């Protein structure tokens, strides 16, 4: 039987690494860490104070989920119930992470716009 069928959603990284190998696990971890790096880069490019607060909040929520899940999968952090963003199944975490990404992309898209009062 496939190990993914009975895997716990909190340990989906362990299940995927067991099934698909360490190379896939390293690629998955590096893609998630690259997304965190890209969010940090966007934070440096935005000048609006409120936009920076939105990005810092979204970056914190996403980074805590990724680091906590990878840390507990590798045995570095204690086991807590945090899903891996966009990888673990469940409608609510996917919806929350989608709203976070949409907000950050919206702030980045409007980073160069000036209000009529600022012109």
PDB file as gemmi writes it, atoms N, CA and C in Angstrom:
CRYST1    1.000    1.000    1.000  90.00  90.00  90.00 P 1                      
ATOM      1  N   UNK A   1       0.832  -1.184   0.000  1.00  0.00           N  
ATOM      2  CA  UNK A   1       0.000   0.000   0.000  1.00  0.00           C  
ATOM      3  C   UNK A   1       0.869   1.237   0.000  1.00  0.00           C  
ATOM      4  N   UNK A   2       0.305   2.281  -0.521  1.00  0.00           N  
ATOM      5  CA  UNK A   2       0.993   3.562  -0.593  1.00  0.00           C  
ATOM      6  C   UNK A   2       0.999   4.221   0.781  1.00  0.00           C  
ATOM      7  N   UNK A   3       2.145   4.771   1.197  1.00  0.00           N  
ATOM      8  CA  UNK A   3       2.261   5.417   2.499  1.00  0.00           C  
ATOM      9  C   UNK A   3       1.513   6.728   2.577  1.00  0.00           C  
ATOM     10  N   UNK A   4       1.190   7.340   1.436  1.00  0.00           N  
ATOM     11  CA  UNK A   4       0.499   8.621   1.457  1.00  0.00           C  
ATOM     12  C   UNK A   4      -0.965   8.494   1.854  1.00  0.00           C  
ATOM     13  N   UNK A   5      -1.564   7.345   1.632  1.00  0.00           N  
ATOM     14  CA  UNK A   5      -2.988   7.202   1.927  1.00  0.00           C  
ATOM     15  C   UNK A   5      -3.269   7.352   3.411  1.00  0.00           C  
ATOM     16  N   UNK A   6      -2.378   6.899   4.256  1.00  0.00           N  
ATOM     17  CA  UNK A   6      -2.625   6.887   5.683  1.00  0.00           C  
ATOM     18  C   UNK A   6      -1.781   7.912   6.428  1.00  0.00           C  
ATOM     19  N   UNK A   7      -1.221   8.867   5.715  1.00  0.00           N  
ATOM     20  CA  UNK A   7      -0.345   9.824   6.353  1.00  0.00           C  
ATOM     21  C   UNK A   7      -1.164  10.919   7.039  1.00  0.00           C  
ATOM     22  N   UNK A   8      -0.665  11.372   8.175  1.00  0.00           N  
ATOM     23  CA  UNK A   8      -1.277  12.446   8.937  1.00  0.00           C  
ATOM     24  C   UNK A   8      -1.035  13.766   8.206  1.00  0.00           C  
ATOM     25  N   UNK A   9      -2.033  14.655   8.112  1.00  0.00           N  
ATOM     26  CA  UNK A   9      -1.818  15.912   7.391  1.00  0.00           C  
ATOM     27  C   UNK A   9      -0.760  16.803   8.032  1.00  0.00           C  
ATOM     28  N   UNK A  10      -0.480  16.618   9.327  1.00  0.00           N  
ATOM     29  CA  UNK A  10       0.575  17.391   9.966  1.00  0.00           C  
ATOM     30  C   UNK A  10       1.957  16.900   9.558  1.00  0.00           C  
ATOM     31  N   UNK A  11       2.052  15.667   9.110  1.00  0.00           N  
ATOM     32  CA  UNK A  11       3.330  15.085   8.707  1.00  0.00           C  
ATOM     33  C   UNK A  11       3.342  14.756   7.223  1.00  0.00           C  
ATOM     34  N   UNK A  12       2.749  15.604   6.422  1.00  0.00           N  
ATOM     35  CA  UNK A  12       2.698  15.344   4.984  1.00  0.00           C  
ATOM     36  C   UNK A  12       4.094  15.451   4.377  1.00  0.00           C  
ATOM     37  N   UNK A  13       4.953  16.293   4.939  1.00  0.00           N  
ATOM     38  CA  UNK A  13       6.333  16.387   4.450  1.00  0.00           C  
ATOM     39  C   UNK A  13       7.066  15.062   4.648  1.00  0.00           C  
ATOM     40  N   UNK A  14       6.843  14.432   5.786  1.00  0.00           N  
ATOM     41  CA  UNK A  14       7.472  13.134   6.058  1.00  0.00           C  
ATOM     42  C   UNK A  14       6.942  12.081   5.083  1.00  0.00           C  
ATOM     43  N   UNK A  15       5.622  12.080   4.860  1.00  0.00           N  
ATOM     44  CA  UNK A  15       5.025  11.121   3.933  1.00  0.00           C  
ATOM     45  C   UNK A  15       5.516  11.301   2.509  1.00  0.00           C  
ATOM     46  N   UNK A  16       5.607  12.550   2.068  1.00  0.00           N  
ATOM     47  CA  UNK A  16       6.088  12.811   0.709  1.00  0.00           C  
ATOM     48  C   UNK A  16       7.567  12.459   0.566  1.00  0.00           C  
ATOM     49  N   UNK A  17       8.351  12.773   1.592  1.00  0.00           N  
ATOM     50  CA  UNK A  17       9.771  12.442   1.538  1.00  0.00           C  
ATOM     51  C   UNK A  17       9.977  10.924   1.557  1.00  0.00           C  
ATOM     52  N   UNK A  18       9.178  10.222   2.346  1.00  0.00           N  
ATOM     53  CA  UNK A  18       9.276   8.755   2.397  1.00  0.00           C  
ATOM     54  C   UNK A  18       8.886   8.135   1.062  1.00  0.00           C  
ATOM     55  N   UNK A  19       7.845   8.681   0.438  1.00  0.00           N  
ATOM     56  CA  UNK A  19       7.343   8.105  -0.806  1.00  0.00           C  
ATOM     57  C   UNK A  19       8.170   8.517  -2.018  1.00  0.00           C  
ATOM     58  N   UNK A  20       8.510   9.800  -2.111  1.00  0.00           N  
ATOM     59  CA  UNK A  20       9.150  10.318  -3.321  1.00  0.00           C  
ATOM     60  C   UNK A  20      10.652  10.546  -3.191  1.00  0.00           C  
ATOM     61  N   UNK A  21      11.201  10.410  -1.996  1.00  0.00           N  
ATOM     62  CA  UNK A  21      12.645  10.494  -1.828  1.00  0.00           C  
ATOM     63  C   UNK A  21      13.130  11.814  -1.257  1.00  0.00           C  
ATOM     64  N   UNK A  22      14.398  11.790  -0.830  1.00  0.00           N  
ATOM     65  CA  UNK A  22      14.995  12.964  -0.215  1.00  0.00           C  
ATOM     66  C   UNK A  22      15.185  14.107  -1.200  1.00  0.00           C  
ATOM     67  N   UNK A  23      15.421  13.789  -2.455  1.00  0.00           N  
ATOM     68  CA  UNK A  23      15.582  14.855  -3.454  1.00  0.00           C  
ATOM     69  C   UNK A  23      14.310  15.676  -3.556  1.00  0.00           C  
ATOM     70  N   UNK A  24      13.160  15.007  -3.600  1.00  0.00           N  
ATOM     71  CA  UNK A  24      11.892  15.727  -3.631  1.00  0.00           C  
ATOM     72  C   UNK A  24      11.692  16.542  -2.357  1.00  0.00           C  
ATOM     73  N   UNK A  25      12.050  15.978  -1.204  1.00  0.00           N  
ATOM     74  CA  UNK A  25      11.926  16.701   0.063  1.00  0.00           C  
ATOM     75  C   UNK A  25      12.775  17.959   0.085  1.00  0.00           C  
ATOM     76  N   UNK A  26      13.989  17.853  -0.425  1.00  0.00           N  
ATOM     77  CA  UNK A  26      14.863  19.036  -0.491  1.00  0.00           C  
ATOM     78  C   UNK A  26      14.325  20.077  -1.456  1.00  0.00           C  
ATOM     79  N   UNK A  27      13.800  19.633  -2.588  1.00  0.00           N  
ATOM     80  CA  UNK A  27      13.224  20.578  -3.556  1.00  0.00           C  
ATOM     81  C   UNK A  27      12.000  21.257  -2.966  1.00  0.00           C  
ATOM     82  N   UNK A  28      11.129  20.509  -2.304  1.00  0.00           N  
ATOM     83  CA  UNK A  28       9.937  21.082  -1.696  1.00  0.00           C  
ATOM     84  C   UNK A  28      10.294  22.094  -0.614  1.00  0.00           C  
ATOM     85  N   UNK A  29      11.248  21.761   0.242  1.00  0.00           N  
ATOM     86  CA  UNK A  29      11.671  22.675   1.299  1.00  0.00           C  
ATOM     87  C   UNK A  29      12.300  23.931   0.706  1.00  0.00           C  
ATOM     88  N   UNK A  30      13.109  23.777  -0.334  1.00  0.00           N  
ATOM     89  CA  UNK A  30      13.740  24.953  -0.929  1.00  0.00           C  
ATOM     90  C   UNK A  30      12.739  25.833  -1.662  1.00  0.00           C  
ATOM     91  N   UNK A  31      11.711  25.263  -2.261  1.00  0.00           N  
ATOM     92  CA  UNK A  31      10.668  26.079  -2.901  1.00  0.00           C  
ATOM     93  C   UNK A  31       9.894  26.880  -1.851  1.00  0.00           C  
ATOM     94  N   UNK A  32       9.553  26.248  -0.743  1.00  0.00           N  
ATOM     95  CA  UNK A  32       8.841  26.961   0.318  1.00  0.00           C  
ATOM     96  C   UNK A  32       9.710  28.054   0.934  1.00  0.00           C  
ATOM     97  N   UNK A  33      10.989  27.788   1.121  1.00  0.00           N  
ATOM     98  CA  UNK A  33      11.893  28.810   1.648  1.00  0.00           C  
ATOM     99  C   UNK A  33      12.138  29.917   0.628  1.00  0.00           C  
ATOM    100  N   UNK A  34      12.102  29.584  -0.660  1.00  0.00           N  
ATOM    101  CA  UNK A  34      12.220  30.597  -1.704  1.00  0.00           C  
ATOM    102  C   UNK A  34      11.011  31.532  -1.702  1.00  0.00           C  
ATOM    103  N   UNK A  35       9.832  31.000  -1.435  1.00  0.00           N  
ATOM    104  CA  UNK A  35       8.627  31.834  -1.339  1.00  0.00           C  
ATOM    105  C   UNK A  35       8.756  32.801  -0.163  1.00  0.00           C  
ATOM    106  N   UNK A  36       9.297  32.328   0.957  1.00  0.00           N  
ATOM    107  CA  UNK A  36       9.514  33.206   2.109  1.00  0.00           C  
ATOM    108  C   UNK A  36      10.522  34.297   1.751  1.00  0.00           C  
ATOM    109  N   UNK A  37      11.592  33.937   1.053  1.00  0.00           N  
ATOM    110  CA  UNK A  37      12.584  34.923   0.618  1.00  0.00           C  
ATOM    111  C   UNK A  37      11.960  35.955  -0.315  1.00  0.00           C  
ATOM    112  N   UNK A  38      11.122  35.490  -1.216  1.00  0.00           N  
ATOM    113  CA  UNK A  38      10.488  36.414  -2.172  1.00  0.00           C  
ATOM    114  C   UNK A  38       9.534  37.376  -1.456  1.00  0.00           C  
ATOM    115  N   UNK A  39       8.819  36.887  -0.449  1.00  0.00           N  
ATOM    116  CA  UNK A  39       7.957  37.774   0.332  1.00  0.00           C  
ATOM    117  C   UNK A  39       8.794  38.831   1.058  1.00  0.00           C  
ATOM    118  N   UNK A  40       9.961  38.453   1.556  1.00  0.00           N  
ATOM    119  CA  UNK A  40      10.853  39.401   2.218  1.00  0.00           C  
ATOM    120  C   UNK A  40      11.365  40.440   1.224  1.00  0.00           C  
ATOM    121  N   UNK A  41      11.657  40.006   0.010  1.00  0.00           N  
ATOM    122  CA  UNK A  41      12.107  40.917  -1.028  1.00  0.00           C  
ATOM    123  C   UNK A  41      11.010  41.911  -1.385  1.00  0.00           C  
ATOM    124  N   UNK A  42       9.767  41.438  -1.479  1.00  0.00           N  
ATOM    125  CA  UNK A  42       8.636  42.326  -1.744  1.00  0.00           C  
ATOM    126  C   UNK A  42       8.480  43.342  -0.621  1.00  0.00           C  
ATOM    127  N   UNK A  43       8.704  42.906   0.612  1.00  0.00           N  
ATOM    128  CA  UNK A  43       8.616  43.805   1.757  1.00  0.00           C  
ATOM    129  C   UNK A  43       9.589  44.966   1.626  1.00  0.00           C  
ATOM    130  N   UNK A  44      10.782  44.715   1.109  1.00  0.00           N  
ATOM    131  CA  UNK A  44      11.768  45.778   0.941  1.00  0.00           C  
ATOM    132  C   UNK A  44      11.415  46.732  -0.196  1.00  0.00           C  
ATOM    133  N   UNK A  45      10.660  46.282  -1.160  1.00  0.00           N  
ATOM    134  CA  UNK A  45      10.310  47.112  -2.315  1.00  0.00           C  
ATOM    135  C   UNK A  45       9.114  48.029  -2.071  1.00  0.00           C  
ATOM    136  N   UNK A  46       8.291  47.739  -1.089  1.00  0.00           N  
ATOM    137  CA  UNK A  46       7.074  48.518  -0.830  1.00  0.00           C  
ATOM    138  C   UNK A  46       7.408  49.667   0.117  1.00  0.00           C  
ATOM    139  N   UNK A  47       6.915  50.871  -0.206  1.00  0.00           N  
ATOM    140  CA  UNK A  47       7.180  52.051   0.609  1.00  0.00           C  
ATOM    141  C   UNK A  47       6.019  52.416   1.523  1.00  0.00           C  
ATOM    142  N   UNK A  48       4.824  51.955   1.204  1.00  0.00           N  
ATOM    143  CA  UNK A  48       3.636  52.293   1.987  1.00  0.00           C  
ATOM    144  C   UNK A  48       3.680  51.598   3.351  1.00  0.00           C  
ATOM    145  N   UNK A  49       3.447  52.389   4.416  1.00  0.00           N  
ATOM    146  CA  UNK A  49       3.537  51.835   5.770  1.00  0.00           C  
ATOM    147  C   UNK A  49       2.481  50.756   6.019  1.00  0.00           C  
ATOM    148  N   UNK A  50       1.230  51.025   5.621  1.00  0.00           N  
ATOM    149  CA  UNK A  50       0.168  50.041   5.819  1.00  0.00           C  
ATOM    150  C   UNK A  50       0.418  48.791   4.982  1.00  0.00           C  
ATOM    151  N   UNK A  51       0.913  48.970   3.766  1.00  0.00           N  
ATOM    152  CA  UNK A  51       1.249  47.823   2.924  1.00  0.00           C  
ATOM    153  C   UNK A  51       2.343  46.969   3.542  1.00  0.00           C  
ATOM    154  N   UNK A  52       3.336  47.630   4.146  1.00  0.00           N  
ATOM    155  CA  UNK A  52       4.397  46.873   4.823  1.00  0.00           C  
ATOM    156  C   UNK A  52       3.845  46.071   5.989  1.00  0.00           C  
ATOM    157  N   UNK A  53       2.901  46.648   6.729  1.00  0.00           N  
ATOM    158  CA  UNK A  53       2.292  45.914   7.839  1.00  0.00           C  
ATOM    159  C   UNK A  53       1.524  44.694   7.351  1.00  0.00           C  
ATOM    160  N   UNK A  54       0.808  44.843   6.245  1.00  0.00           N  
ATOM    161  CA  UNK A  54       0.086  43.702   5.676  1.00  0.00           C  
ATOM    162  C   UNK A  54       1.052  42.603   5.244  1.00  0.00           C  
ATOM    163  N   UNK A  55       2.161  42.993   4.623  1.00  0.00           N  
ATOM    164  CA  UNK A  55       3.132  41.999   4.154  1.00  0.00           C  
ATOM    165  C   UNK A  55       3.822  41.328   5.336  1.00  0.00           C  
ATOM    166  N   UNK A  56       4.173  42.103   6.363  1.00  0.00           N  
ATOM    167  CA  UNK A  56       4.826  41.507   7.537  1.00  0.00           C  
ATOM    168  C   UNK A  56       3.894  40.503   8.207  1.00  0.00           C  
ATOM    169  N   UNK A  57       2.616  40.834   8.310  1.00  0.00           N  
ATOM    170  CA  UNK A  57       1.657  39.897   8.900  1.00  0.00           C  
ATOM    171  C   UNK A  57       1.520  38.623   8.093  1.00  0.00           C  
ATOM    172  N   UNK A  58       1.376  38.757   6.779  1.00  0.00           N  
ATOM    173  CA  UNK A  58       1.261  37.578   5.923  1.00  0.00           C  
ATOM    174  C   UNK A  58       2.533  36.754   5.894  1.00  0.00           C  
ATOM    175  N   UNK A  59       3.677  37.433   5.858  1.00  0.00           N  
ATOM    176  CA  UNK A  59       4.956  36.740   5.872  1.00  0.00           C  
ATOM    177  C   UNK A  59       5.148  35.974   7.170  1.00  0.00           C  
ATOM    178  N   UNK A  60       4.743  36.564   8.274  1.00  0.00           N  
ATOM    179  CA  UNK A  60       4.884  35.892   9.567  1.00  0.00           C  
ATOM    180  C   UNK A  60       4.019  34.643   9.640  1.00  0.00           C  
ATOM    181  N   UNK A  61       2.769  34.756   9.220  1.00  0.00           N  
ATOM    182  CA  UNK A  61       1.865  33.594   9.266  1.00  0.00           C  
ATOM    183  C   UNK A  61       2.391  32.465   8.375  1.00  0.00           C  
ATOM    184  N   UNK A  62       2.819  32.812   7.165  1.00  0.00           N  
ATOM    185  CA  UNK A  62       3.306  31.789   6.235  1.00  0.00           C  
ATOM    186  C   UNK A  62       4.618  31.184   6.726  1.00  0.00           C  
ATOM    187  N   UNK A  63       5.553  32.033   7.175  1.00  0.00           N  
ATOM    188  CA  UNK A  63       6.866  31.537   7.595  1.00  0.00           C  
ATOM    189  C   UNK A  63       6.768  30.658   8.845  1.00  0.00           C  
ATOM    190  N   UNK A  64       5.893  31.023   9.771  1.00  0.00           N  
ATOM    191  CA  UNK A  64       5.737  30.203  10.979  1.00  0.00           C  
ATOM    192  C   UNK A  64       5.194  28.829  10.613  1.00  0.00           C  
ATOM    193  N   UNK A  65       4.246  28.780   9.688  1.00  0.00           N  
ATOM    194  CA  UNK A  65       3.700  27.489   9.265  1.00  0.00           C  
ATOM    195  C   UNK A  65       4.776  26.620   8.619  1.00  0.00           C  
ATOM    196  N   UNK A  66       5.552  27.204   7.725  1.00  0.00           N  
ATOM    197  CA  UNK A  66       6.576  26.439   7.005  1.00  0.00           C  
ATOM    198  C   UNK A  66       7.670  25.978   7.958  1.00  0.00           C  
ATOM    199  N   UNK A  67       8.207  26.903   8.751  1.00  0.00           N  
ATOM    200  CA  UNK A  67       9.332  26.564   9.629  1.00  0.00           C  
ATOM    201  C   UNK A  67       8.895  25.575  10.711  1.00  0.00           C  
ATOM    202  N   UNK A  68       7.702  25.775  11.268  1.00  0.00           N  
ATOM    203  CA  UNK A  68       7.226  24.856  12.311  1.00  0.00           C  
ATOM    204  C   UNK A  68       7.001  23.456  11.742  1.00  0.00           C  
ATOM    205  N   UNK A  69       6.396  23.370  10.565  1.00  0.00           N  
ATOM    206  CA  UNK A  69       6.131  22.050   9.999  1.00  0.00           C  
ATOM    207  C   UNK A  69       7.415  21.345   9.590  1.00  0.00           C  
ATOM    208  N   UNK A  70       8.321  22.055   8.937  1.00  0.00           N  
ATOM    209  CA  UNK A  70       9.588  21.422   8.556  1.00  0.00           C  
ATOM    210  C   UNK A  70      10.409  21.073   9.790  1.00  0.00           C  
ATOM    211  N   UNK A  71      10.393  21.933  10.804  1.00  0.00           N  
ATOM    212  CA  UNK A  71      11.139  21.672  12.028  1.00  0.00           C  
ATOM    213  C   UNK A  71      10.632  20.468  12.785  1.00  0.00           C  
ATOM    214  N   UNK A  72       9.306  20.331  12.868  1.00  0.00           N  
ATOM    215  CA  UNK A  72       8.787  19.159  13.586  1.00  0.00           C  
ATOM    216  C   UNK A  72       8.922  17.892  12.743  1.00  0.00           C  
ATOM    217  N   UNK A  73       8.912  18.019  11.426  1.00  0.00           N  
ATOM    218  CA  UNK A  73       9.127  16.839  10.578  1.00  0.00           C  
ATOM    219  C   UNK A  73      10.560  16.333  10.673  1.00  0.00           C  
ATOM    220  N   UNK A  74      11.501  17.247  10.878  1.00  0.00           N  
ATOM    221  CA  UNK A  74      12.907  16.862  10.994  1.00  0.00           C  
ATOM    222  C   UNK A  74      13.326  16.565  12.429  1.00  0.00           C  
ATOM    223  N   UNK A  75      12.406  16.741  13.383  1.00  0.00           N  
ATOM    224  CA  UNK A  75      12.697  16.441  14.777  1.00  0.00           C  
ATOM    225  C   UNK A  75      13.393  17.561  15.523  1.00  0.00           C  
ATOM    226  N   UNK A  76      13.439  18.752  14.953  1.00  0.00           N  
ATOM    227  CA  UNK A  76      14.099  19.893  15.584  1.00  0.00           C  
ATOM    228  C   UNK A  76      13.163  20.601  16.555  1.00  0.00           C  
ATOM    229  N   UNK A  77      11.899  20.716  16.186  1.00  0.00           N  
ATOM    230  CA  UNK A  77      10.894  21.405  16.997  1.00  0.00           C  
ATOM    231  C   UNK A  77       9.899  20.399  17.562  1.00  0.00           C  
ATOM    232  N   UNK A  78       9.206  20.761  18.637  1.00  0.00           N  
ATOM    233  CA  UNK A  78       8.200  19.844  19.185  1.00  0.00           C  
ATOM    234  C   UNK A  78       7.015  19.673  18.232  1.00  0.00           C  
ATOM    235  N   UNK A  79       6.308  18.571  18.384  1.00  0.00           N  
ATOM    236  CA  UNK A  79       5.191  18.261  17.493  1.00  0.00           C  
ATOM    237  C   UNK A  79       3.978  19.080  17.899  1.00  0.00           C  
ATOM    238  N   UNK A  80       3.517  19.909  16.973  1.00  0.00           N  
ATOM    239  CA  UNK A  80       2.295  20.701  17.139  1.00  0.00           C  
ATOM    240  C   UNK A  80       1.472  20.541  15.870  1.00  0.00           C  
ATOM    241  N   UNK A  81       0.234  20.908  15.934  1.00  0.00           N  
ATOM    242  CA  UNK A  81      -0.662  20.688  14.805  1.00  0.00           C  
ATOM    243  C   UNK A  81      -0.678  21.901  13.877  1.00  0.00           C  
ATOM    244  N   UNK A  82       0.343  21.998  13.018  1.00  0.00           N  
ATOM    245  CA  UNK A  82       0.409  23.053  12.001  1.00  0.00           C  
ATOM    246  C   UNK A  82       0.604  22.376  10.657  1.00  0.00           C  
ATOM    247  N   UNK A  83      -0.239  22.714   9.710  1.00  0.00           N  
ATOM    248  CA  UNK A  83      -0.150  22.087   8.391  1.00  0.00           C  
ATOM    249  C   UNK A  83       0.869  22.820   7.525  1.00  0.00           C  
ATOM    250  N   UNK A  84       1.365  22.119   6.519  1.00  0.00           N  
ATOM    251  CA  UNK A  84       2.303  22.696   5.562  1.00  0.00           C  
ATOM    252  C   UNK A  84       1.501  23.455   4.516  1.00  0.00           C  
ATOM    253  N   UNK A  85       1.770  24.753   4.328  1.00  0.00           N  
ATOM    254  CA  UNK A  85       0.942  25.569   3.422  1.00  0.00           C  
ATOM    255  C   UNK A  85       0.887  25.013   2.001  1.00  0.00           C  
ATOM    256  N   UNK A  86      -0.325  24.914   1.480  1.00  0.00           N  
ATOM    257  CA  UNK A  86      -0.650  24.475   0.122  1.00  0.00           C  
ATOM    258  C   UNK A  86      -0.288  23.014  -0.154  1.00  0.00           C  
ATOM    259  N   UNK A  87       0.255  22.293   0.805  1.00  0.00           N  
ATOM    260  CA  UNK A  87       0.608  20.894   0.601  1.00  0.00           C  
ATOM    261  C   UNK A  87      -0.338  19.996   1.393  1.00  0.00           C  
ATOM    262  N   UNK A  88      -0.562  20.322   2.660  1.00  0.00           N  
ATOM    263  CA  UNK A  88      -1.501  19.548   3.475  1.00  0.00           C  
ATOM    264  C   UNK A  88      -2.928  19.825   3.001  1.00  0.00           C  
ATOM    265  N   UNK A  89      -3.779  18.830   3.126  1.00  0.00           N  
ATOM    266  CA  UNK A  89      -5.144  19.023   2.664  1.00  0.00           C  
ATOM    267  C   UNK A  89      -5.976  19.704   3.735  1.00  0.00           C  
ATOM    268  N   UNK A  90      -7.057  20.327   3.296  1.00  0.00           N  
ATOM    269  CA  UNK A  90      -7.955  21.056   4.175  1.00  0.00           C  
ATOM    270  C   UNK A  90      -8.352  22.357   3.501  1.00  0.00           C  
ATOM    271  N   UNK A  91      -9.618  22.678   3.564  1.00  0.00           N  
ATOM    272  CA  UNK A  91     -10.110  23.857   2.855  1.00  0.00           C  
ATOM    273  C   UNK A  91      -9.728  25.160   3.543  1.00  0.00           C  
ATOM    274  N   UNK A  92      -9.806  25.207   4.855  1.00  0.00           N  
ATOM    275  CA  UNK A  92      -9.564  26.453   5.571  1.00  0.00           C  
ATOM    276  C   UNK A  92      -8.098  26.893   5.476  1.00  0.00           C  
ATOM    277  N   UNK A  93      -7.102  26.032   5.711  1.00  0.00           N  
ATOM    278  CA  UNK A  93      -5.715  26.497   5.559  1.00  0.00           C  
ATOM    279  C   UNK A  93      -5.378  26.958   4.141  1.00  0.00           C  
ATOM    280  N   UNK A  94      -5.902  26.269   3.152  1.00  0.00           N  
ATOM    281  CA  UNK A  94      -5.648  26.675   1.770  1.00  0.00           C  
ATOM    282  C   UNK A  94      -6.297  28.027   1.495  1.00  0.00           C  
ATOM    283  N   UNK A  95      -7.506  28.235   1.999  1.00  0.00           N  
ATOM    284  CA  UNK A  95      -8.187  29.510   1.820  1.00  0.00           C  
ATOM    285  C   UNK A  95      -7.439  30.640   2.513  1.00  0.00           C  
ATOM    286  N   UNK A  96      -6.979  30.420   3.727  1.00  0.00           N  
ATOM    287  CA  UNK A  96      -6.243  31.446   4.467  1.00  0.00           C  
ATOM    288  C   UNK A  96      -4.936  31.789   3.755  1.00  0.00           C  
ATOM    289  N   UNK A  97      -4.199  30.780   3.318  1.00  0.00           N  
ATOM    290  CA  UNK A  97      -2.946  31.047   2.611  1.00  0.00           C  
ATOM    291  C   UNK A  97      -3.182  31.714   1.264  1.00  0.00           C  
ATOM    292  N   UNK A  98      -4.276  31.402   0.600  1.00  0.00           N  
ATOM    293  CA  UNK A  98      -4.603  32.064  -0.660  1.00  0.00           C  
ATOM    294  C   UNK A  98      -4.921  33.538  -0.437  1.00  0.00           C  
ATOM    295  N   UNK A  99      -5.636  33.846   0.638  1.00  0.00           N  
ATOM    296  CA  UNK A  99      -5.929  35.248   0.967  1.00  0.00           C  
ATOM    297  C   UNK A  99      -4.637  35.988   1.298  1.00  0.00           C  
ATOM    298  N   UNK A 100      -3.728  35.341   2.017  1.00  0.00           N  
ATOM    299  CA  UNK A 100      -2.442  35.953   2.344  1.00  0.00           C  
ATOM    300  C   UNK A 100      -1.664  36.270   1.064  1.00  0.00           C  
ATOM    301  N   UNK A 101      -1.570  35.315   0.166  1.00  0.00           N  
ATOM    302  CA  UNK A 101      -0.844  35.533  -1.086  1.00  0.00           C  
ATOM    303  C   UNK A 101      -1.506  36.617  -1.922  1.00  0.00           C  
ATOM    304  N   UNK A 102      -2.834  36.599  -2.000  1.00  0.00           N  
ATOM    305  CA  UNK A 102      -3.546  37.619  -2.757  1.00  0.00           C  
ATOM    306  C   UNK A 102      -3.325  39.015  -2.196  1.00  0.00           C  
ATOM    307  N   UNK A 103      -3.318  39.140  -0.885  1.00  0.00           N  
ATOM    308  CA  UNK A 103      -3.085  40.434  -0.253  1.00  0.00           C  
ATOM    309  C   UNK A 103      -1.677  40.935  -0.537  1.00  0.00           C  
ATOM    310  N   UNK A 104      -0.699  40.064  -0.400  1.00  0.00           N  
ATOM    311  CA  UNK A 104       0.688  40.467  -0.647  1.00  0.00           C  
ATOM    312  C   UNK A 104       0.896  40.851  -2.112  1.00  0.00           C  
ATOM    313  N   UNK A 105       0.331  40.074  -3.023  1.00  0.00           N  
ATOM    314  CA  UNK A 105       0.461  40.408  -4.448  1.00  0.00           C  
ATOM    315  C   UNK A 105      -0.274  41.695  -4.798  1.00  0.00           C  
ATOM    316  N   UNK A 106      -1.399  41.960  -4.141  1.00  0.00           N  
ATOM    317  CA  UNK A 106      -2.131  43.198  -4.368  1.00  0.00           C  
ATOM    318  C   UNK A 106      -1.343  44.408  -3.875  1.00  0.00           C  
ATOM    319  N   UNK A 107      -0.720  44.283  -2.715  1.00  0.00           N  
ATOM    320  CA  UNK A 107       0.103  45.375  -2.194  1.00  0.00           C  
ATOM    321  C   UNK A 107       1.289  45.617  -3.118  1.00  0.00           C  
ATOM    322  N   UNK A 108       1.935  44.562  -3.581  1.00  0.00           N  
ATOM    323  CA  UNK A 108       3.084  44.713  -4.471  1.00  0.00           C  
ATOM    324  C   UNK A 108       2.673  45.316  -5.807  1.00  0.00           C  
ATOM    325  N   UNK A 109       1.529  44.942  -6.300  1.00  0.00           N  
ATOM    326  CA  UNK A 109       1.053  45.472  -7.580  1.00  0.00           C  
ATOM    327  C   UNK A 109       0.804  46.968  -7.504  1.00  0.00           C  
ATOM    328  N   UNK A 110       0.331  47.443  -6.359  1.00  0.00           N  
ATOM    329  CA  UNK A 110      -0.007  48.850  -6.197  1.00  0.00           C  
ATOM    330  C   UNK A 110       1.097  49.651  -5.512  1.00  0.00           C  
ATOM    331  N   UNK A 111       2.302  49.143  -5.482  1.00  0.00           N  
ATOM    332  CA  UNK A 111       3.379  49.816  -4.758  1.00  0.00           C  
ATOM    333  C   UNK A 111       3.792  51.136  -5.399  1.00  0.00           C  
ATOM    334  N   UNK A 112       3.602  51.291  -6.682  1.00  0.00           N  
ATOM    335  CA  UNK A 112       4.023  52.501  -7.373  1.00  0.00           C  
ATOM    336  C   UNK A 112       2.899  53.507  -7.590  1.00  0.00           C  
ATOM    337  N   UNK A 113       1.676  53.171  -7.166  1.00  0.00           N  
ATOM    338  CA  UNK A 113       0.563  54.088  -7.368  1.00  0.00           C  
ATOM    339  C   UNK A 113       0.579  55.172  -6.306  1.00  0.00           C  
ATOM    340  N   UNK A 114       0.268  56.377  -6.732  1.00  0.00           N  
ATOM    341  CA  UNK A 114       0.164  57.498  -5.807  1.00  0.00           C  
ATOM    342  C   UNK A 114      -1.286  57.911  -5.690  1.00  0.00           C  
ATOM    343  N   UNK A 115      -1.680  58.299  -4.505  1.00  0.00           N  
ATOM    344  CA  UNK A 115      -3.021  58.820  -4.325  1.00  0.00           C  
ATOM    345  C   UNK A 115      -3.102  60.216  -4.940  1.00  0.00           C  
ATOM    346  N   UNK A 116      -4.300  60.664  -5.272  1.00  0.00           N  
ATOM    347  CA  UNK A 116      -4.481  61.976  -5.890  1.00  0.00           C  
ATOM    348  C   UNK A 116      -4.014  63.094  -4.966  1.00  0.00           C  
ATOM    349  N   UNK A 117      -4.117  62.908  -3.668  1.00  0.00           N  
ATOM    350  CA  UNK A 117      -3.692  63.928  -2.722  1.00  0.00           C  
ATOM    351  C   UNK A 117      -2.175  64.003  -2.581  1.00  0.00           C  
ATOM    352  N   UNK A 118      -1.466  62.960  -2.978  1.00  0.00           N  
ATOM    353  CA  UNK A 118      -0.016  62.934  -2.850  1.00  0.00           C  
ATOM    354  C   UNK A 118       0.696  63.492  -4.070  1.00  0.00           C  
ATOM    355  N   UNK A 119      -0.014  63.704  -5.171  1.00  0.00           N  
ATOM    356  CA  UNK A 119       0.617  64.195  -6.417  1.00  0.00           C  
ATOM    357  C   UNK A 119       0.980  65.618  -6.356  1.00  0.00           C  
TER     358      UNK A 119                                                      
END                                                                             
